Amino acid sequence: MRNEKTFFGFSRNVFFTGLVSFFMDMSSEMIYPLVPLFLTSVLGINMSMIGLIEGIAESTASLLKVFSGWFSDRTRQRKNLMLAGYTISTLSRPIMALAGSWQQVLSSRLTDRLGKGIRTAPRDAIIVESTQTTHLGRAFSFHRAMDTLGAVVGPAIAFFLLGIFNNDYRTIFWLSMVPGVIAVILIFLFIEENKKQPTSQNERLKLTFKHFDWKVKFFIVIATLFALGNSSDAFLILRAQQVGIPAITIPVVYLMFNLVYSMSAIPAGMAADKFGKKRIILLGFVLFAGLYYGFAVAKNVSAIWVLFALYGLFMGFTEGIQKAFLATIIPPDFKATAFGVYAAAVGLAMLPASLIAGWLWDHVSPAATFYFGAATAILSAILFVVLIILSRYSPPLTVPAS
């Protein structure tokens, strides 16, 4: 590998990319839990408008990931795109702090998601290019663990600051810039660009999927199908409250979920590298089906605590490892494009997923929301088994020379 020096067993780029995500997620999560409260209590916005703001913001980010990934492969400017993405997200904080209307809040969320859309695929490609193939699961899981640890620390800091500043949301929005600026500085100082030359002129000017064989496309379809049943965590929180978890205890339950997620990610990645990424992904699908069935039939508070812990375990078993598996079946010159398409497909599925979940909750029953998620997970598991079986009889894709 190009980076011989390691940090806690990880290459320089992998370690500092994880640290960057820790600080940026800390910055984001200092704001994200407070935005609905800010919109309702300070700006007087209703819940439907909040849903619209989040839906538009997330969809924008998802679409941008495709083009950012393609541009990253075209120019090989992965570090610069990563730096630009994290900088743009950090600059969204003052817009939120100064917001006096829902349109300005939407502008802040769009700016933040614009940054995320630009940085995600190039960052993932940097991780792949800085890691041996046999250690991809561990590398991506470390990144997810650091990201999630930031999601634990950020709300805790926000909760602490709310007490100090007497629920002054705007002050906390300003202070959230500090970890964001640290993330940007870390990229500038410590992330190293891979100097590999761009792909040939004819090929690199085209945004095309012909470089990806059926395995890549089939896996993205499976991930998208699964995402349709994996609705917003808001429904898990509502279910917990419905079963009997007091509102004041909900943040503690969610904190536990993030802690389990963060602590299980690296061991899951190591297990994936040792026993096979396919087995861990399949186990994740089955685990999700079981825990969503559990949410459907849960009758007591103890069950909710156990289910949220299992949900954290599921996240640790799937988030980074699916990307690690994808990295093993894509052509080396088109990593960022593939990661962008994958992230866009899964991200765009989040909007209909939550709409379906909400419709089932309102028109059928709350349990129906989780039965649907369990069913899509089982179907995804079956299709993934089909992918594994067919892959044994399929030769690798050969990218045509330009």
N, C-alpha and C positions, 0 to 999 in steps of 0.2 A: 504493500500500500504506500501511497505517496506520503502520508503523514505517519512517520514512525513513532513519534512521541505519543503516548497515550495518557489519558486522564481517567483514573478509576476503571481502567480496562477498556475505555472507549477512545476512538480517534479524536483528534483535536476538534474537527468540524462537528462530529456527532455530539461531543460533550457540550460545546459552546452553543450549538443549535438548541439543545435541550435547555440550557440555561437561559437563552434568549426567550424561548417559549414560556419558561417559568415566569419571567418578569413581565412579559406581555400579557399572559393570562391573568397574572395578579392585577395588572392595570385594568384589563377588561372586566374582571369579576368584581372589582371595587365599584364599577358602574352598573353592570348588567342587572343585578338584583334590585337596584334602586330605581332604575328607569321606570318601571310600571308605577311605583309609588310616587315618583316625581311627576309623571304624566297625570295621574289621577288627583293627587292631593295639591299639587302646585299649579298645574296647568288646566285641571278639570277635564281631562280627556276620558272618553268612555273606553270600555274594553274592546269593542269592535275595532276602533281606530288603532289601539295598541297592537292588535293582531295584524292589521293591515301594514303597519309600519315594519313590524318584524318580518312579515312575509315578503315585502318588497326588498328589504335589506338583504335577507338571506338568499333570495333568488338572484339578485344582482351579483353577489359574491360567487355563487355557484357557476354562473355563466362565464364570468371573468376567468375562472380557473382554467378553462379550456384554452383560451387565447394566451394567457400568461405562460402556461406550460409549453405551448407551441412556440411562442416567441423565445422562451428560454432555450429550447432545443435549437432554434434557428440561429441564435446569436451566441449561445454559451455564456451569456451574462447572468449567471444564476445569482451570484452574490449581489450584484447591483439591483436586480429585481427584488430579491429578498430585502435588501436595505430600503428600497423605495416603498415596498409594501408595509413594513413595520413603521416607517416614518409617517406614512399617510395615516395609518391607524392611530398613532400617537397624536397627530395633529387634529384628530376628530374630537379630542377631549375638550378643548376650549369652546368648540361650537356647542357642545352639550352644556357646558357651564354657563354660557351666555344665552341659552335658548329661552325665548319668551313665547313660543308657539309650537304646535305639534309639527309644523313644517320644518322648523329649525331642528327639532329632535330627529325627524326623518333625515334631514341633511347630515346630521352627525352620525347616525347609524349607517347611512349609505357610504359616507366617507370611511368609517371604520371597516365596513364589509368590503369596500373597494380595496383597501389595504390588504385584507385577508385574501381576497381573490387573486391579487397580484403575487403574494408571497408564497402561497401554499405549495404549488407544484414545483417551483424552483428549489424551495427548501427541501422537499422530499427527495428531489433528484440529487441534491448535495449529500444527503444522508446516504443514499445508495452508492454514490461514487466514492464515498469515504469509508465504505464498509466492505469487508469480505462477504461473499455470498453466503457462507456458512453462518454468519453472525447477523444477518439482516433482521431476524425476528427480535433479537436482543436489542439491536440499535433502535428500531422503530418503537419498541416497547419502552425503552428508556426515555425516548422523546415524549411519548404519551404520558409516562409517569411524571415527568417534570412539568408538562403542560397541566396535568390534573392537580399536581401539588400547588401550582399557582392558583388554580380554581378553589383550593382549600384556603390558602393564605389570604387571597383577595377579599372575599366576603368577611373573613374574620377581622381584617384591618378596617373594612368599611363599617362593620358593627361597632368596633372600638371608637372609630372617629365620629360616628353618629352621636355617641354619648358625649364626647369632648366638645363637639361643635353644635350641640343641641339641634340635631336633625337638619343641619344646613347641608342640603344635597349639593348645592353648587360648589361649596368649598371642597367637598370630597371629590367632585368631578375634576376640579383643578389639581388636587393632589395626586390623582390617578395618573397624571402625566409623568410623575417621577419614575416609577418602574418602567414605563414605556420608553423614556429617554435612556435609561440604563440598558434596555434591550437593544436599542439602536446603536449605542456606543459599543456594545459587545460584538455586534455584527461587524462594525467598521474595523475594530481592532483585532479580532480573533478568528473570524471566518476566512478561510483561504479558498480562492477560486481555483477550480480545476482548469488547467490551461489547454485542455484538449481542443483541437480545432473543430469548428462547426462542420455539420454534414455538408455534402456537396451542394453547389449552388442550385442545381435543378431541383433537388429533393427538399432543401431546407426552405424554399420559398412557398411550399405548398402545405396547407392545412388539410391533411388527408388521413384517413384511417386505414389505408391499404397496407401500412407497415405492421398492423396488428392482425394476428391470425385469429381463428375462431375461438381459441381458448381465452384470449384477452376479452373479446367481445362477450362471450358467454358468461365469464366471471362478472363483468360489469352489469350484465342483465340480472344475474343472481343477486348481486349486492343491491341493485336498485329495487328489485322485488322485495327483498328483506326490509329495505328502508321504508317501503310503503306501509309495513306493519309496525315499524318502530317509530311511533308517534312522539310528539313532544313530551318531555319529562313533566310538563305541567299536569298531564292526565294522571301520572303516577302520584303526584303530590295531592291532587284532588281526591284520588281514590284513598290515599292514606288518611286524609281529613274525614272522608266519608265513613271510613271504618271506625274512626275514633281517636286518631292522633290529634292532640290539641294543636291549634295554629301556632302557638308559641314554641312548640317542640319540633315543628316541621323543619326549620333550619338545621337543627341538630341531626335529624334523620338524613337530610341531604348532605351534611358534612360527613357523616359516617360513610355514606355511599361513595363520596369522592375520595375518602381515605382508603377504603378497600380497593377502589379503582386504581389509585396511585400505587399502593403497596403490592398489588397483584400483577401489575403490568410487566415489570422486569422478569419475575419468575416465570410468567407465562411466555414471554419472549424466549427465554433460555430453554424452556420446555419445547417450544416450537422448533428451535434450531436443533435440538437433540432428537426429538421424536417425530418431527415433521410438521410443517405449517398446516398442511391439509387436515391433519387429525385435530389440531387445536381449533381451527376455524369451524370444522364440523361439530366439535364439542360445544363451541360457542353458540351455534345455531340451536342445538338441542337444549342447551341450558336456558337460552332466551325463551324458547317455546314453553319450557317447564315453569319458569318464573312468571311469564305473562298469564299462563293458566292459573298460577297461584294468586295473582292479583285479581283475576276474575272471580275466584271462589273464596277469597280471604274473608274471614268473619271476625277476627280479633286483632288487637294491636300488636301482639307478639309476632304474628305472622307477617305483618307489614315490615317490622324491623328486620326479620330474616330475609324477606324478599328484596328489600333495598340493599342488604349486604350482598345477596346473590347477584343483584343487578350490577353492583360495583365489580364483582368478580367477572361477570360477563363482559363488561366494558374492557377490563384488563386483558381478557382472553381474545378480543376481536379487533379493537381499534387499530393498533399498530401492526398486528400480525396479518391482517388482510392486505395492507400495503406491502408488507414484506413478501407475501406470496405473489402479489401482482408484479413486484420487481423481478421475480424469477422467470416470468413468462413474457416479458416485453423486450423488444430489440434495444440494445444498449444506447443507440443514438436518439431514441425517442422516449426516454424515461419521463421527462417532465410533461410531455404531451399526454402520455397515458395516465399519469397521476392527475392531470387536469381534467381529463374526460371522466375518470373514475369519481373524483371529488364533485364534479358538476352534476353527474347523474344522480349520485347519492344525495347531494344537497338539494337539487330540484325536487326530488321525491319527498322531501320533508314537508313541503307545503300541502300537497294532496294527502299525505299521510295524516297530518293533523286535522285536515278538513274531514276526512273519512272518519277518523276517531271521534271528532266532535259530533258528527251526524249520527253515528252509532250510539253515542252516549245519550244524545237528546231524544232520538226517535226509536231506539230499540231498548237498550239498557246500558248502564256503565260496564257491566261484565262483558257485553258484546264487543266493546272496544278492545278488550284484552284477548278475547277469544279470536278475534280477527288477527291480532298480532301474532298469537301462537300459531295460527294456521299458516300465515305467510312464512314464518320461521321454519316450520316443518317442510313446506314446499321448497323453500330455499335449500334446506339440508338435502332433500331428495335430488334436486337439480345439481347440487354440488357433488354428490356421489356420482351422478351421471357424468359430470365433467371429469372427475378423477378416472373413471373407467375408460371413457373415450380417449383421454389424453395418452393412455398407455399404447394406443394403436395409431397415434397421429405423429408424423414426423415434425420436427421444429420448423418454424417459418423461416424461409430464406428471403431476405429483403432484396429485391432486384437492384442491380447496379444501375446508377444513373448514366 
